Structure formats: structure tokens, C-alpha cells
Amino acid sequence: MNRAVRRATLAVADAATEGLDMVTVVVGGAIGAWAGYTYSPDTWSGDWRLAFAGCVAVVAAVAVNSLAELFLTPLRRLLTKARSTARPTTPHRNTAPAPAATLDEALAQVVVATEEDAAHRAASAAFRIDDSDNFLRSEDRWRGYEDGEASFYLAPGVVLHHRADRDDYKRHFTLLTGDSEEPVVITGMEQIRHRLAARAAGLPAVPVTGDTEDTVAGTIAELDNHLKALEA
């Protein structure tokens, strides 16, 4: 099943489950209120009948909701299991080379494995700054290196770099450019967008501020309007 369709289905199922939970409470309360008021003694005053109907409504709502939980609980478990299996995974590729015949060949194989491992680790850790499933978490776009670091090509002269501190279990993402700018620590996609937008608009990629965001947005809007005018 397509990943987007599966997510939408799970979201609808979650909403339906929560909706059913509320419906059982409302329906149980309504039935209890009607029964309590209808079957209360006619000799009681209206206030007493209403009070009795309210008590019966609460008891009925709890009772009906408890009965509904008998099938809602297994349904929630199924949804939880389906949600866990819907997480993106990289399919296993049985592409291990044949055993090396020489030490040099073994070293070459290990170098390739190290580079692939670095790319895989970078893509796996990218969820810290990118919650989507089709950009930074794409392993094929990461290039690993022998030292365990990896890079992600973004645009000419702009590369996202990943480094892992295995001892401290920390992951570091930095943005590198070819303009002798200082590496920029990246903690979210909005920072990458800001840097690229500034470069595209010919502006210095200074730290993000409200004024800078307005300037970049205004400049990009002007460029868009100019291009549309030329096309017309």
C-alpha cells in the first residue's frame, strides 16, 4: 500500500476510534437520561425527576462506554501495531561481496562498507532535523566517507555535513559552503531553507531574524513577480 495512503488510513482510523469513544458516552448518557426521567415515579417533583435522570445518565454512560471498550481496546492495539510497522525502513539488500582473496581486497571491501555505513547512519539520524520521509532521510543521496562522516549535496557550493560522536551518542549536522563561510550548525529544516533562500536572493546568509526573514521573503517575491511578468 502507498505510504501516504496508509498514513491517511491510520489517521482516519484513529479519529474514528476516538469518535466512537465519545459517541458511546453520549449515547449511553442520552439513553440513561431518557430512561431515568421516563420511569421515575410520577409522584416525584420535576426537580427530583431531573436529578434522578442525571444520575442514571452518568451510570448508563459509564456502563455503555465500558462495554464499548471490549472491542475498542483490541482495535487500538491493532492501530498501534500498524503504526509501528508503517515507519519507513530501508529494505535489506543482500549485496555482500564474495570473501576477499587478499588483504588489499579485504581493505577495499571494508572501506566501501564503512562509507555505506556512514551514509546509512546519516540518513537514519536525519529525523532529528527532518520529519519528512523523502528528503534528508533518503540514504541514496548521502555520501559516506572512510572516517564515518557523510555529506548531503544540496546545491552548488552548499553541502550538509553529518558527524557522529559515538562515545557521547551525539549527532552533529553542519552546513558547509564554498564561500569560506563558517560552518553553520543545523538543528532544523527551516535553517537550511533560510540559507538557501538568502543565497538564491543574493543576500548574505546571516543568522535568522525576523527582519532578515522579511527581507528574504520580499526579495524572493519580487523575483517571482519579475519572472511572471517576463513569461506573460
RAKA-V943203 format. One record per pair of residues at least 24 apart in sequence whose ideal C-beta (glycine too) atoms are under 10 Angstrom apart, sorted by sequence separation. I is the first residue (numbers start at 1). J is the second residue. If there is no record, write none. Layout:
I:J ; I:J
//
This chain:
32:56 ; 33:57 ; 36:60 ; 118:142 ; 119:143 ; 120:144 ; 126:150 ; 136:160 ; 157:181 ; 160:184 ; 162:186 ; 181:205 ; 29:54 ; 31:56 ; 32:57 ; 33:58 ; 35:60 ; 118:143 ; 119:144 ; 125:150 ; 151:176 ; 161:186 ; 179:204 ; 31:57 ; 32:58 ; 34:60 ; 116:142 ; 118:144 ; 119:145 ; 122:148 ; 126:152 ; 136:162 ; 160:186 ; 179:205 ; 29:56 ; 30:57 ; 32:59 ; 33:60 ; 115:142 ; 117:144 ; 118:145 ; 121:148 ; 122:149 ; 123:150 ; 29:57 ; 32:60 ; 33:61 ; 115:143 ; 116:144 ; 118:146 ; 121:149 ; 122:150 ; 177:205 ; 28:57 ; 29:58 ; 31:60 ; 32:61 ; 115:144 ; 118:147 ; 121:150 ; 122:151 ; 123:152 ; 28:58 ; 29:59 ; 30:60 ; 31:61 ; 32:62 ; 90:120 ; 114:144 ; 115:145 ; 118:148 ; 120:150 ; 122:152 ; 130:160 ; 175:205 ; 28:59 ; 29:60 ; 30:61 ; 32:63 ; 113:144 ; 114:145 ; 115:146 ; 117:148 ; 118:149 ; 119:150 ; 129:160 ; 28:60 ; 29:61 ; 31:63 ; 32:64 ; 112:144 ; 114:146 ; 115:147 ; 118:150 ; 119:151 ; 160:192 ; 27:60 ; 28:61 ; 29:62 ; 31:64 ; 90:123 ; 114:147 ; 115:148 ; 117:150 ; 118:151 ; 119:152 ; 129:162 ; 27:61 ; 28:62 ; 30:64 ; 90:124 ; 111:145 ; 112:146 ; 114:148 ; 115:149 ; 116:150 ; 126:160 ; 158:192 ; 25:60 ; 26:61 ; 28:63 ; 29:64 ; 88:123 ; 111:146 ; 115:150 ; 160:195 ; 25:61 ; 28:64 ; 29:65 ; 110:146 ; 126:162 ; 24:61 ; 25:62 ; 27:64 ; 28:65 ; 125:162 ; 136:173 ; 158:195 ; 24:62 ; 26:64 ; 27:65 ; 28:66 ; 122:160 ; 154:192 ; 158:196 ; 24:63 ; 25:64 ; 26:65 ; 28:67 ; 88:127 ; 122:161 ; 123:162 ; 125:164 ; 24:64 ; 25:65 ; 28:68 ; 87:127 ; 122:162 ; 152:192 ; 155:195 ; 23:64 ; 24:65 ; 27:68 ; 121:162 ; 122:163 ; 154:195 ; 155:196 ; 158:199 ; 23:65 ; 24:66 ; 122:164 ; 129:171 ; 154:196 ; 157:199 ; 22:65 ; 24:67 ; 25:68 ; 119:162 ; 121:164 ; 128:171 ; 130:173 ; 156:199 ; 21:65 ; 24:68 ; 88:132 ; 118:162 ; 129:173 ; 155:199 ; 20:65 ; 23:68 ; 24:69 ; 88:133 ; 118:163 ; 121:166 ; 125:170 ; 126:171 ; 128:173 ; 155:200 ; 87:133 ; 88:134 ; 118:164 ; 125:171 ; 21:68 ; 90:137 ; 124:171 ; 125:172 ; 126:173 ; 158:205 ; 20:68 ; 21:69 ; 24:72 ; 90:138 ; 125:173 ; 88:137 ; 90:139 ; 122:171 ; 88:138 ; 90:140 ; 121:171 ; 136:186 ; 20:71 ; 21:72 ; 122:173 ; 20:72 ; 136:189 ; 18:72 ; 135:189 ; 17:72 ; 20:75 ; 21:76 ; 17:73 ; 130:186 ; 136:192 ; 129:186 ; 131:188 ; 132:189 ; 135:192 ; 17:75 ; 18:76 ; 128:186 ; 129:187 ; 130:188 ; 131:189 ; 16:75 ; 17:76 ; 128:187 ; 129:188 ; 130:189 ; 128:188 ; 129:189 ; 17:78 ; 129:190 ; 13:75 ; 14:76 ; 17:79 ; 129:191 ; 130:192 ; 13:76 ; 16:79 ; 126:189 ; 129:192 ; 13:78 ; 14:79 ; 13:79 ; 14:80 ; 10:79 ; 13:82 ; 14:83 ; 9:79 ; 10:80 ; 13:83 ; 10:82 ; 11:83 ; 9:82 ; 10:83 ; 6:82 ; 7:83 ; 10:86 ; 6:83 ; 9:86 ; 6:85 ; 7:86 ; 6:86 ; 3:86 ; 3:87 ; 1:86 ; 3:88 ; 7:133 ; 4:133 ; 3:133 ; 3:134
//
